[in-house]
Each structure stands twice: as C-alpha cells, then as structure tokens.
Amino acid sequence: MSSSLQSLRGFADILPGASALWRDVEQRLRRTVSAYGYQEIRLPVLERTELFARSIGEITDIVEKEMYTFEDRNGESLTLRPEGTAGCVRAALQHGLLHGAQPRLWYMGPMFRYERPQKGRFRQFHQIGAEVFGLDGPDVDAEMILMTGRMLRAIGLTDVRLEINSLGTPEARRAYRERLQAHLRKHEDVLDDDARRRLESNPLRVLDSKNPAMREVIASAPSLLDALDEESEAHFGRLRELLDAAGQPYTVNERLVRGLDYYSRTVFEWVSDRLGAQGTVLAGGRYDGLVAQLGGRATPAIGFAAGIERLVALVVDAEADAAEGAAPAVDAYMVIMGEAPRGEAMRLAERLRDRLPALRLQLNSGGGSFKSQFKRADRSGARYALIVAEEELAEGRVGLKDLRGEGDQVRLDEDALVGQLAAVATRRDDINGGG
C-alpha cells in the first residue's frame, strides 16, 4: 500500500480485536466516576488557540511546540485540544454552570499533541478527565485521589503507587523560583539543552527531568515544600491526615511539579514502572486561579486526567481480569442450511433481538457449505451456533450447538432458545457495562 494511504505517525487505528478491551476499560472508568456524583460533559475537540495560550501558559512545551494549530477560512487561529481542563472551564463559564453551584464534571475523548510517539504516547491520544469547581478544602482533594485509585483498581491495576506534593500559591512559587534559578545557575555546565532553555522561562520543569546526568543537581535543589506559605502548608498537612485516615499509602515527591502553568497547591500522580519512561498513569491537581484567569470569578477547582492508551497497555501487560473478561464480537452465529429458510431465519433473528436487546447475533452471509459456515461461526468467537434448516423450522425448532463446550447439538423451540441465550447475553452485557 502507498505510504500516502497509511495512517499518520502517532495516529493509531484501534482494530476490532482491541476495541472490546477499550470499551470494557472505558465502561469501568465511567461507572466509577459516576458513582462519586460526577456528571458527563461532552466538549468540542476544536477551540480558539487563545484558550490554551491563556490557560496552559505561553511558555510551555505544549503551547510552544506541541499544539496542532491552524487558521480557518476567516483567519481565526484554532487548535485541536491538547488537554481537557481548559475547555471544561470555558464551557462552565459560557453556560453559567458555576453560578451558585459546585459542579462535578467528567469527560472522555481524543486529545492532540505533536510529540515523539513512543510506548503509551501518541499524537492523537484519548483521555478521561474530571473537574470539581467551588470547593477549596483538602477534603475534595483527598476524595478525588481516593476515587482515582478506585478507578485504577476497577480495571485491575493494583501495582501502581501514589505520589503527592504541594506547589503552594503562585506568590510562594515565585519566591521559590528565584532560589531554584540561583541553584541551577551554579550547575549550568551540567544542564542539558532543554534545562538551559527552561532555566529562565519555567525552571520548575527542570525538576521533572529524567536525564540521569542531572540527577545530582536536581536532588540537591532547594525543597519547594520548605517554601510553602502557611495556608498551603496547613492544606497539605490536612490532606495527608485524610489520606492516612483512609488507609491510602502515598509518597511525598518534592520534585513532582506537573507540566502546566495553572496548577497550585495539591498535585498528585499515580505511577507505574511498567511503561518505561512514561511512568505516569493518571495525574491531577488544584488550579484555583484558572477560572479567574479565563474571565470568571475567583473559583477554586481541582481535576485529573488519565490516558486511555496507557491504561489499556497496562491492563494488557498485567493480564488483568478486565482483559480476560473482554467479550467476543458476537454471542451467537446463525448457520443457515440452504437458501429456502433464509427469510424465516432473518425474521427469527429480529425476534431474538427484540426479546434479548443485549444479544449480539450474527447471521451467516455469502452462502457456503455447512462445514464452512461452522468454521466462520467458530472464528467469530461466538459461544453458540444456531442452525436454521427447513426440517427444524417445520417443527418450530432451531438447532443449538455450544461451540465452547463438549455437549451435543440440541433442538429447541423459540422460548427455550431465548432462555438459553439470555445467560450469555446478560453476562457479556454486565462485563461491558451495558449498552
């Protein structure tokens, strides 16, 4: 195939074999976040570029190097969303969701960043995220952290660990920034090109470097926790008390800074050692100044996001229950003996779908011998083959063969057939979250 007809680098097709697992993971995540009182919001993938420049920060890798930005026919600069928080804040302000309310919102969908593709990282990637507005106490921070831990357990991930930190207020961070810059300048000969570039524009991001040559310089940098203002220190202390009381293990990582300018106070990450350099599985934190920054009233807020690709990769790698429980494409495959009964077979299939809305039933198409149709039925992954023939139809019966068991073929009337198929359809629907 010509290279021009292949998918773009970093834009992956999710094939039918993987889609069942994706759907399973997504449904488990949806159920968990909904159980905490969050409501779904669906956001556009395209926004004005100004939204991300004002929220994420103009001097960030995302805005400077990674956004897919273009001018439309009216000359307006538009950007494919690189993350979900800014759009969610914009929607909350535009539609008055913050007026006298403390909404809890979640969303899921594709995001876009022009960066080097690697394991768990794509240029089009998918995220589930959530935001809470109007609550400034550490109790909602603790609840969100506990909820995200439950989300990861719901998809079978138990070998992840929690890291937390506090960035304090913007004022405290500015004072710390000067101390950090002074420290880094003393060791400028050890800094790599990326760190030298960030030294003036965004020095806190240097702490996030994975370059082993800079490990000693970063380890000896002044602690951000020592620079916290009194209120942020009390907030972080109470957060730790709540996590301790809930029995949630964690590590305080003083080098955890997150990559976006809008964060303040609490930041957290769930991390894994099984994704190589991309160890973050789910991350979030407070952004108490962002709503005002985008034109609203000062409103405290906290949120998180998780990459679906990384979660699915971890589920596959760990051979978790979610991967084992992913359903085949169909529950039953209808084999049709000859062309004469095809019309009645199609009517029967429609009646079965009416009576069992969760049933996934595929009719054989394109003819074929009895043997070849059974091969197709087996390859479909179906649990049962339904055999429709003139003789059985004349008696009001249909043949049923368990393709995954040892039993003999049986002949059932329609009511008995529905009863037999109901169990597999209900189990499959429960695994995939319904619908």
Backbone hydrogen bonds, N-H to C=O, Kabsch-Sander energy under -0.5 kcal/mol:
donor,donor_aa,acceptor,acceptor_aa,energy
5,L,2,S,-2.0
6,Q,3,S,-1.4
11,F,8,L,-2.2
12,A,10,G,-0.6
15,L,13,D,-0.8
18,A,15,L,-1.2
19,S,15,L,-2.1
20,A,16,P,-1.0
22,W,18,A,-2.4
23,R,19,S,-2.8
24,D,20,A,-2.0
25,V,21,L,-2.7
26,E,22,W,-2.9
27,Q,23,R,-2.5
28,R,24,D,-2.1
29,L,25,V,-2.2
30,R,26,E,-2.6
31,R,27,Q,-2.5
32,T,28,R,-1.8
33,V,29,L,-2.5
34,S,30,R,-2.3
35,A,31,R,-1.4
36,Y,32,T,-0.5
36,Y,33,V,-1.0
37,G,34,S,-1.8
38,Y,33,V,-1.3
39,Q,104,R,-2.7
41,I,106,W,-2.8
43,L,41,I,-0.6
47,E,79,T,-2.3
49,T,77,S,-2.0
51,L,48,R,-1.4
52,F,48,R,-0.7
52,F,49,T,-0.7
53,A,49,T,-2.0
54,R,50,E,-2.5
55,S,51,L,-1.6
56,I,52,F,-1.8
57,G,52,F,-1.0
60,T,58,E,-1.1
64,E,60,T,-2.8
65,K,61,D,-2.8
66,E,61,D,-1.2
66,E,62,I,-1.1
67,M,62,I,-1.1
68,Y,80,L,-0.5
69,T,67,M,-1.0
70,F,78,L,-2.4
72,D,76,E,-2.3
75,G,72,D,-2.1
78,L,70,F,-3.2
78,L,76,E,-0.5
79,T,47,E,-2.9
80,L,68,Y,-2.2
81,R,45,V,-3.1
88,C,84,G,-1.9
89,V,85,T,-2.6
90,R,86,A,-2.5
91,A,87,G,-2.4
92,A,88,C,-2.4
93,L,89,V,-2.4
94,Q,90,R,-2.7
95,H,91,A,-2.2
96,G,93,L,-1.0
97,L,92,A,-2.1
98,L,92,A,-0.7
99,H,96,G,-0.9
100,G,98,L,-0.8
101,A,98,L,-1.1
105,L,103,P,-0.5
105,L,131,E,-2.7
106,W,39,Q,-2.4
107,Y,129,G,-2.5
109,G,127,Q,-2.0
111,M,125,F,-3.7
112,F,81,R,-2.3
113,R,123,R,-2.2
114,Y,66,E,-3.9
115,E,113,R,-1.4
118,Q,121,R,-1.7
121,R,118,Q,-2.8
123,R,10,G,-1.3
124,Q,10,G,-2.1
125,F,111,M,-2.2
125,F,123,R,-0.6
127,Q,109,G,-2.5
128,I,306,A,-2.1
129,G,107,Y,-2.5
130,A,304,F,-1.8
131,E,105,L,-2.8
132,V,302,I,-2.8
133,F,103,P,-2.0
134,G,300,P,-2.9
140,V,137,G,-0.7
141,D,137,G,-0.8
142,A,138,P,-2.6
143,E,139,D,-2.4
144,M,140,V,-2.4
145,I,141,D,-2.2
146,L,142,A,-2.6
147,M,143,E,-2.6
148,T,144,M,-2.6
149,G,145,I,-1.9
150,R,146,L,-2.0
151,M,147,M,-2.4
152,L,148,T,-1.9
153,R,149,G,-2.0
154,A,150,R,-2.2
155,I,151,M,-0.9
155,I,152,L,-0.6
156,G,153,R,-1.8
157,L,152,L,-2.6
158,T,156,G,-0.8
161,R,271,V,-2.2
163,E,269,E,-2.9
164,I,251,T,-2.5
165,N,267,V,-2.1
167,L,265,R,-2.6
173,R,169,T,-2.4
174,R,170,P,-1.9
175,A,171,E,-1.6
176,Y,172,A,-2.1
177,R,173,R,-2.6
178,E,174,R,-1.4
179,R,175,A,-1.3
180,L,176,Y,-2.8
181,Q,177,R,-2.7
182,A,178,E,-2.0
183,H,179,R,-1.9
184,L,180,L,-2.6
185,R,181,Q,-2.4
186,K,182,A,-1.1
187,H,183,H,-0.6
187,H,184,L,-1.0
188,E,185,R,-1.3
190,V,187,H,-2.1
191,L,187,H,-0.8
196,R,192,D,-2.4
197,R,193,D,-2.0
198,R,194,D,-1.8
199,L,195,A,-1.4
200,E,196,R,-0.5
201,S,197,R,-0.9
202,N,198,R,-2.1
205,R,202,N,-1.6
206,V,203,P,-1.5
207,L,203,P,-0.6
207,L,204,L,-1.1
208,D,205,R,-1.1
209,S,206,V,-1.8
214,M,211,N,-1.6
215,R,212,P,-1.1
218,I,214,M,-2.4
219,A,215,R,-2.5
220,S,216,E,-1.6
221,A,218,I,-1.3
227,A,224,L,-1.2
228,L,225,L,-1.1
233,E,229,D,-2.3
234,A,230,E,-2.1
235,H,231,E,-2.2
236,F,232,S,-2.6
237,G,233,E,-2.3
238,R,234,A,-2.3
239,L,235,H,-2.1
240,R,236,F,-2.1
241,E,237,G,-1.9
242,L,238,R,-2.4
243,L,239,L,-2.3
244,D,240,R,-2.5
245,A,241,E,-2.5
246,A,242,L,-1.7
247,G,244,D,-1.2
248,Q,243,L,-2.6
251,T,162,L,-1.8
253,N,164,I,-2.3
253,N,251,T,-0.8
254,E,252,V,-0.7
256,L,253,N,-1.8
257,V,255,R,-0.8
261,D,56,I,-2.0
263,Y,260,L,-1.2
264,S,286,R,-2.4
265,R,168,G,-2.1
267,V,165,N,-2.4
268,F,284,G,-2.6
269,E,163,E,-2.5
270,W,282,L,-3.1
271,V,161,R,-2.6
271,V,269,E,-0.5
272,S,279,G,-2.6
276,G,273,D,-0.5
278,Q,275,L,-1.4
279,G,277,A,-1.6
281,V,270,W,-3.2
282,L,270,W,-1.5
283,A,305,A,-2.4
284,G,268,F,-2.3
285,G,303,G,-2.4
286,R,264,S,-0.5
286,R,266,T,-2.8
287,Y,301,A,-2.3
290,L,287,Y,-1.4
293,Q,289,G,-1.9
294,L,290,L,-1.6
295,G,292,A,-1.8
296,G,291,V,-2.7
302,I,132,V,-1.9
303,G,285,G,-2.1
304,F,130,A,-1.9
305,A,283,A,-2.6
306,A,128,I,-2.2
307,G,281,V,-0.7
308,I,126,H,-2.8
309,E,126,H,-0.5
311,L,307,G,-1.9
312,V,308,I,-3.0
313,A,309,E,-2.4
314,L,310,R,-2.2
315,V,311,L,-2.3
316,V,312,V,-2.7
317,D,313,A,-2.5
318,A,314,L,-2.4
319,E,315,V,-0.7
319,E,316,V,-0.8
320,A,315,V,-1.8
323,A,320,A,-0.7
324,E,320,A,-1.8
325,G,321,D,-2.4
326,A,322,A,-0.5
326,A,323,A,-0.8
329,A,380,S,-0.6
330,V,380,S,-0.6
331,D,360,R,-2.8
332,A,360,R,-2.0
333,Y,384,Y,-2.2
334,M,362,Q,-3.0
335,V,333,Y,-0.7
335,V,386,L,-3.5
337,M,335,V,-0.5
337,M,388,V,-2.8
338,G,336,I,-1.0
342,R,339,E,-1.6
345,A,341,P,-2.6
346,M,342,R,-2.4
347,R,343,G,-1.9
348,L,344,E,-2.5
349,A,345,A,-2.5
350,E,346,M,-1.9
351,R,347,R,-2.0
352,L,348,L,-2.5
353,R,349,A,-2.1
354,D,350,E,-2.0
355,R,351,R,-2.3
356,L,352,L,-2.3
359,L,356,L,-2.1
361,L,359,L,-0.7
362,Q,332,A,-2.4
364,N,334,M,-2.2
373,Q,369,S,-2.4
374,F,370,F,-1.9
375,K,371,K,-1.7
376,R,372,S,-1.9
377,A,373,Q,-2.4
378,D,374,F,-2.3
379,R,375,K,-2.5
380,S,376,R,-1.6
381,G,378,D,-1.4
382,A,377,A,-0.9
383,R,331,D,-1.4
384,Y,331,D,-1.9
385,A,401,K,-2.5
386,L,333,Y,-2.6
387,I,385,A,-0.5
387,I,399,G,-2.5
388,V,335,V,-3.0
388,V,386,L,-0.6
389,A,387,I,-0.6
393,L,389,A,-2.6
394,A,390,E,-2.2
395,E,391,E,-0.8
395,E,392,E,-0.7
396,G,393,L,-1.6
397,R,392,E,-3.0
398,V,412,L,-2.5
399,G,387,I,-2.6
400,L,410,V,-3.0
401,K,385,A,-2.5
403,L,383,R,-2.5
403,L,401,K,-0.8
404,R,383,R,-0.7
405,G,402,D,-0.8
410,V,400,L,-2.5
412,L,398,V,-2.6
412,L,410,V,-0.5
414,E,396,G,-0.5
417,L,413,D,-2.5
418,V,414,E,-2.4
419,G,415,D,-2.0
420,Q,416,A,-2.1
421,L,417,L,-2.4
422,A,418,V,-1.9
423,A,419,G,-0.7
424,V,420,Q,-0.6
425,A,421,L,-2.2
426,T,422,A,-2.6
427,R,423,A,-2.2
428,R,424,V,-2.3
429,D,425,A,-2.2
430,D,426,T,-2.3
431,I,427,R,-2.2
432,N,428,R,-1.9
433,G,430,D,-0.9
434,G,429,D,-2.6
